[in-house]
Amino acid sequence: RSAAITTLKTVRNMSALSRLGLSEAKIKDTEKNAALCTTLNNMISQADGRSVEIDKNVGTLIYSLATKLKKQEHLPVIYDLVLQRKIVNDMQLVAALEYVKANPVKFEAGALEDACGVGVTVTPDQIREAVLEKIEKNLGQIKTQRYRFNSGPLMGMIRKELKWADGKLVKKEIDEQIAAILGAKTEEDNKPAQ
């Protein structure tokens, strides 16, 4: 009978955890931590009770929140921001967690929202302009080094300037602007670096 109950719990956990978009291996690993499973199942139930759809992005944020948050008393406030889709990426979640860690007692929801970029939208035009500015400042080096130019420092400067910009969009814009300047890769560009 005990084995049947354990199997039933495992099936329920797998079903609930799979809704977060976790891989089967991640689910099996997560099931080893009963407290985490309970927290995640409660979070999923709360989302269901509020008729919130758990897509892959929200599922990832839920899992990250449950595994990274040390003080559970802050869970409802941050979780609410995730469910309302005010926290939409891991960068914002990490900022929220850092805020509550730095302010464990005096906790203001408005200050938390400011600290994690709630409501901040970085447009593709803002990204394009920031990338253009940095590329213009490094144009000589880009033309000399061509496709061997390390764009990592540019990415870092832009991310510092546009803190909440999507990193994938920034990288894509950098690559596109460099390609527009340099044109197609030449045979020389394709040779291994020495």
N, C-alpha and C positions, 0 to 999 in steps of 0.2 A: 504493500500500500504506500509506503514511504517513497519507493522508487517511482510509483505512478504520479504522486504529487510533485516530486522533483521534476519529472518529465513534463508535466503540465505547466509548471512555472517556467521551465526552459522554453517551451513553445510560446507561451505568452510573452516572455522577454524578447525572444527572437522576432516575433511579430511586431511588437512595439518598437524595438530598437531598429528594425529594418526600415521603419517609417522615417527615421532620421537620415537615411541614406548611407548608413554604415555598411561596410563590406561584411561578408560572413565571418571572416577572420577577426575583424574588429569587434563584431557582436560577441563571438565566442570569448575573446579576451575580456570584454566588458562584463560578461556574465560571471566572471570569477570574482568580481567586486560587488557583493550584495548591496552595500550602501549606495554605490553609484547607480546600480540598476533601479533601486527604489526611488532615488532622486529623479532619474531620467523618466521612469514610468509616471511619477507624479507630475513632472513637467509636461509630458505628453497628454496626460489626462486634463490638465489645466488648459492646454491649447485646444483640446477637443471641446471642453466645456464652454470655451469662448468662440467656438466655430472658426478657429484660426487654421488655415491650411499650412501644413508643414512641408514646404518644398525642400530641395536639397540644401539651399543656402541657409534657411532657418534651421534645418536639422543639424547642420554643421555648427552653427552658432549655439544651439541648445547643448550639443555635446561638449563643445569647448567651454561653455559657461559652467556646466555641471562638473567638469574635470578640473577647471582652473580656479574657481572661486573657493577661497579658503573659509570665509565667514559666511555661513548660510543665511544669516539674518539680512544680508544685502541681496540675496537671490531674487526676491519678489520685484524689487525696483528695477534691477537690470533686466530680468526676464521679461518684465512688462514692456520695456523698450525694444526688446528683440521681437516680441509678439506683435507690437504695433509697427514693426518695421522702421523704427527710428534708428536702431543699431542694425546696420545692414552688411557689415564686413568685419573680418577678424581684427583689423586695425582699430576700429571703433570699440570693439569688445575689449581688447587689450587696454585701451585708454580708459574705459569704464572700470575695469578691474584695478588698474593702477590708481585711479581716483579713490575708490573705496578703500584700497590698502593704505593710501596716504591720509585718508580722512575717515578712520573707522568709527569715530564717535559722532563728530559733527558732520552730518551727512545731509546735503541739500540737493534735492532732485534737479533744480535748475542749473546748479553749478556742475552737477554730474553730466547733464546734457551738453553743456558748453564744453566740458573737458573731453567729451568723446565725439564731438562734431555732429551732434544731432541737428538736422536741418541744414547742414552745410552741403551745398551741391557744387561740385567742380565740373564746369562744362567742357566739352571737347574744344571749344574756342579758347578757353583759358589755358588748357593743356597745350594746344597748338602754339599760342603766343609765348608761353614760358619756354617751350622747346626751341622755338625759333630764336628767341633771345640768347639762349645758352649756346646754340649751334653757331650763331653769328660771332659770338665771342671766341669760339674755338675753331673757326672756319679754316684758318691756316693749317692747324694741326690735323684737322679732318682731311683736308686735301693732300697733305703730305703723307699721312699714315693710311689713308683710304679706309678700306674695310678692316684694317687692323686697329683702328682707333678704338680705344676702350671707352665705351659710352657709360660705364658704371658711375663714374664721378658726376656726369651730367644728370643721370637719373637721381643720384643722391641730392644734388642741388635743387632739382625741380621738386622732389618729394619734400624737401625742407620748406620750400616756398609754398607748395600746394599740398599741405599735410594730408588732406583727405582725398586726394586724387587716386583713382584706380591705377595701381602700378602697371597692370597689363596694358592699359590704354596709353600711359606715358611711354612705356618701352616701345609700343607699336608706333607711336608718333615719332619718336627719336629715329627708329629704324627707317620709317618712310621718308622722313626729311633728309636723312643721310643718303639714302638711295636716290632721292631726287637730285641731290647735289652731285653725287659721284657717277650716277648712271649704272648700267649693268656691270657686274663683276668682270674683270679681265682675267686672262690666263695668269697673269702675275698675282692678282688678288687671291686666286685659288691655290697658289703654291703654299706649302706649309711654312709657317714662321720659323725663322732661324734663330 
